[in-house]
Each structure stands twice: as C-alpha cells, then as structure tokens.
Amino acid sequence: MSFSSLPSEVIELVLIYAAAASPESLAAFSQTCRAYKELVYGASDNHLWREIFLTTFDDPRESGGGPGWYEANAHKASTPKTAATFDWGGEYRTRIWAARYIHRETEPPAEGGKNPYDTSNHPDTIRANARAMDALVSVVQTAAPCPPSIVFSFLQTGEGSNTTLTPGVTYPTFPPLPQALLASSSSITAVTPADGSGRTLSQTLGARNIAWLQAVLARGYPPSLVARFAGDSWDGGLAGQYLDEDEFREMQSAGRMIACTGFRPTPPALAFVGPFAVDPKADSPPQEERYMSEERQLKRARRLARMRVYNMRYLARERHWGPYLPCVEKKARVLKVQVEDDELLQPILALFRVPEHAHAHDDDDEIDDELGDGHDHEHPHHHHHEDEDEDEDGEGDDADAADEEDADGTAEANDMILGAEMPVQQPQPSAQPSPPSPEQLRADWAYLAAVRMVVEANLRETFVDEDLSGLLSLDGLRPGSAPWDASQYKASLPVDGEGDGGDGKGKEKMGDGEVEGWDWAGVTGVWKRCVCWMDYRDLILHNLSGEFEDPHLAEAVRIIAMHLRVASYSRCAVPGYEHLPNIHVVGETTGASITGQPRRIKGTVGIIADGSVRWTLQFSSVEGGDANEWVSEGVQVGGVASAMGVLGMWTGANHERMDPLGPCWAWKVG
C-alpha cells in the first residue's frame, strides 16, 4: 500500500507527529505534490493546524488567567460580540520562523566570517527583528495560566515558633513561585484545588510556551538588538522621538521582551565591538579587544538604561507623567524636529541660579524619608559603590560634599549649558489640557525595559540568583502565577450591565458610579515594592551633562512592604474590555518607617488602550492628612496577576516642575 492511498485522516495524524519533531517537515511534505499542498495549506477549516499548533504551544483559548478569568471569559464569549478566530496556521508558521531567525542570528560566525553587525541598521534587519519580537510577545501573551489557587504558608509552627510575626517576616521578599520553590523547600505548603478547566498544579507546573521561549532564547537575542540596548547612545534619541515607523516598532517590541526576560548579553563570540565603539574605517583592534565580554555588555546596558529612567525631560502631561507613549498626532511623533535645549533645561538652570527657590525635594534626607518608609530592615538595600557603610538615610559622601557643590555648582551648571540668560516664562492664561485618558494610553515598553534593567542590576548587587529566582523566572510571566486564593475571587457577572440582571450584579449604584465587580487583577494581598533613586544633585548634574559615565555613581534602593485591598469598582471605558471593571485600591505601607508613620495608599488598576494593565498608586505624606506626596505609574509584566509583577516609575504626586523621578518594581508575595 502506497502512502498516497492512506485515508486523509491518517496522513494528517502522521503530519501532526512529524511537526512535533521537525516543524520544517510540513513545508517539505507540501512540496511533494499539489494534492498534499492542498491538504496542508488549502483545508477549509483549521483542525489540522490547530492540532499541529497544540503539539508545541499552549492552547491560546485558555490564556488570560487571573482571578475569576474563566467565568469572565465564558460570559464574554456568550455575548453577540464574538472574538476573532485564532489563526492557528499563521501563528504557528510565524513562531517557527521567529525561532529559526533568532537561532540563525545568534549562531557563532565561522572563522573569517563577516561581522554579524554588518546589517544591524539595514531596514530588512530592523523589520525582521520587529517581526520576531512580535512573535515572542504573542508566545508570552498566550502562555497557559497557573492554577487559580496557590496558597503558600511560611508560618512556622511548633515549639519556638514566633506567633507575632510582622508581614515583612511572615512573607518572603520575592514571589513564592512554585516552579522556583517547590523543588528546593520543605517548609512550603501548596494548596491547589482544580480550577474551572479541571487542571491541577501537577498538570500545569510547566507551560509549553515558556519551555519553547527558554529554548529559543538559550543564546540570547540577536546581536543587532542587543546593540540597541548596550550601545554608546539610544538610537532615535533618549526618548525614541526620532525613530521612524519600523525602528519604533522594533524598539517597542524588543523593549517589551526585555521587560519580560531581562537584558540578555550576547555570547562574547558574537558581541563584536565594532558597532559599539570602533570606527569601521580605523585599523582593526587586537583580536582580544574585538569582542565584548558579557560583563561589559551589562555595564553598557545599565548606563543606557539609567540615562532613560532618570531623564527628567521624560515627565510630561502627554504621557500622564508615567511610562506611556505620548498622546500626540502620529505624524508629530516621527517628525525629526530638534527641541531647543534652552527650553528643556531652563528649569534646571533656574534651580541652580535661585537656590532659595529650589524644589522642596532637593534634600536627600527628605527624599529618603518620603520614599523609604516600610523598609524591610533585615535587608539594607543601598548600593553606594564607594562607601558601603553609609547610613540608611542615603546621604553618605554626597552630604559631606554638599557645601562645596553649593559653592561652585551654580557656575559650573551655567557654563555647561551655553551660558546664556534664560528669559522668564510668563504665566499661561489658558488652563492646561487634561492628561490622556485610559482609552488613549499605551505602554512605552522601551522605557519599561530600561526600568527592568536598572532595578534588576541593583537587586543583583544585594541578592544571589537563588533569592531572585521567584521574581526572574520566566514562569513568573504566566497569568495567575502570583499567589492568590480562588475562593476569594468570584466574578460578578455580567459586569457590563447586560443580561437579565436578575440579581442586580453589574448594575451601577445610583449616584456614585460604582458597579459590582471582582478582583480580576489579584490586587488584594501583601506586596513588596522596590524603589530606586539618585542623590538629587547627581540627578540634576547628570541630566545637565546627559551622560552617566561616573563608575562610582550611586543609587539608593529600598524594598517596601504594602498591604493592598479593593475599595470599589467602576466601569471600564476602554473598548473591548468592558467586562473588566476598574479596581479602586486602598492600603498602607507596613513595617516601621524612619518617621514611625506608615503611608496610606490609594489608586486604580485598570486596562488601557493597548490592553495593558495599568497600576496607579498614590502615597500620602508621612505627616498624615489627605495630601498625597508621591505617585507611581506602572504596567503589569506578562499576564494578568503574574508573579513578575508591575514595572513603572515614581515621581511627585502634584507633578511640579523639577520633580524627581526613578524606577520601581512591585510584586506580590502573599
């Protein structure tokens, strides 16, 4: 019996098994004759490609995850607005192409081969990089959720146990991700009943998407992409304002993946120095200097990331003073019009010229007091490279040199910027426009990638890899991988006010605009928030010079514990996400602060225009009262309720001129 005489169902089964072992076998088989090409690519339905897809990847119909997600998705699927059909074949072929492209780009060159960076800025390379990164983003977005009920107990029982543990002691510093902890700890209890689809922890401990992603990135990202984040300067300007459309797409897609996986240095055999620092017309450097070590790549990437996250010009109403793309006309973003430095730096020069009118937060003690409450005192998270014995207020050598800097800092700062007198700005008679609404905001993943690189580098200076495994594991990207208890999260449906409304759920309460909802983002619980900041004088001077070359540049780092809970819900106005209500959050920092007074927290968690989950948290002053002193804006990394948490930035709550800013990273621990 010949192969062609087999029933088509049997041939399809053979193809499914063959694709699992070698995806390229499908293309080879389809080229043998027209009938087989029609069988593979011309079927009227998607059943063959669906089965082929599921041999390698998670079922995207189960993606989403998070508390109450299955009930919400079931309701959404039952509404007349049915989601578009998943393109099983197209998505599979794109992902396989991306894997082959990355493997080819990261393969060590043959002896005497061409420089792997020769085409790093070629338009075709830029478009290929963007396409490959988009495919990887899709893999992350459709990863299988973790079981919806993972409850860890870190309380010790029996003789000698401490029954008055504070939250900072009861809960770990980093996420208790089961993939990182269950195999190595005997003091952890995991309670994992089956979820709405009948899965248990043992069935979903691993995700095919995550395993595939780890294999694809085993040798890191393509060198041409690594060069974008570890070069001498940011391509397209510090905020990416001069990128064209293809470059912008590449930077955002690559930034999103780096925010998810961290910066991964290119193996030294591929890290050719040429595109970073060597003039191609100059004589070739010695062989040992032609390739860059991973340590050097990490240092260069950290420098570039600091330039971006501490850029005071980044704060703008058009970005809602957060890590978002500016809401301007599309054409305005790509216009390569140089903004006058005088206009941008006028507030900085004014601060030096009129020190008595300097910003209220120019004292390091005050910034340290305001940001540092609730610190886990068992972990001194300061990274001052010159003096590790500095006090907890973060003053150190900078405080000792304050008088000298005050004496000559004004003249130096004025000389650095053209030396011309700045005209006094007249007050604007018209009211300021409103900041962008959630329906207009889109995450700036290039900025968030820089946040990840800066905070991760700071954490690695204090903690060992084993401590950080729960936070940095790629399994932490999966929806629902943060700890939460399914019994505490029940979707109130319909949240959009549709349906018969027999029990009144989802209806607006008269007069207050609230709706019934549920904690779909896993807000309720204990969180840790890592905050980084620079000495305010260093922040000003480095913004003036535009360089972060100082090898002794110091950042203060503090991890703050928070208790968050849901206060109420309101209707989501973002099209396509009406079934997910905005979550209004209240809480407080925990643990003793420098002033002895914890901060009160309030904020909102909701969806923005690109489908990202936005976290806005405002922190009260330590003196009490209703005034907010600081605000953080962040975006969830990975899936909803992921263990990897929220990357973002902090700044002054009143958005005053010359407010300080810095990166922050929050994750849930219980």
Buried (B, 14 or more C-beta within 10 A) or exposed (E): EEEEEEEEEEBBBEBBEBBBEEBEBBEEBBEEEEEBBEBBBEBEEBEBBBBBBBBBBBBBEBBBBBBBBBBBBEBBEEBEEEEEEBEBBEBBBBBBBBBBBBBEBBEEEEEEEEBBBBBBBEEEBBBBBBBBBBBBBBBBBBBBBBBBBBBBBBBEEEEEEEEEEEBBBBBBBBBBBBBBBBEEEEEBEBEBEBBBBEBEBEBBBEBBBBBBBEEBBEBBBBBBBBBBBBBEEBBBEBBBBBBEEBBBBBBBBBBBBBBBBBBBBBBBEBBBBBBBEBEEEEEEEEEEEBBBEBEBBBBBBBBBBBBBBBBBBBBBBBBBBBBBBBBEEEEEBBEEEEEEEBEEBBBBBBBBBEEEEBBEBBBBEBBBBBBBBBBBEEBBBBBBEEEEEBEBBBBBBBBEEBEEBEEEBBEEBBEBBEEEEBEEEEEEEEEEEEBBEBEBBBBBBBBBBBBBBBBBBBBBEBBEEEBBBBBBBBBBBBBBBBBBBBEBBEBBBBBBBBBEEEEEBBBEEEEEEBBBBBBBBBBBBBBBBBBBBBBBBBBBBBBBEEEBEEEEBBBBBBBBBBBBEBBBBBBBEBEEBBBBBBBBBBBBBBBBBBBEBBBBBBBBBBBBBBEBBBBBBBBBBBEEEEEBBBBBBBBBBBBBBBBBBBBBBBBBBEBEBBBBBBBBBBBBBB
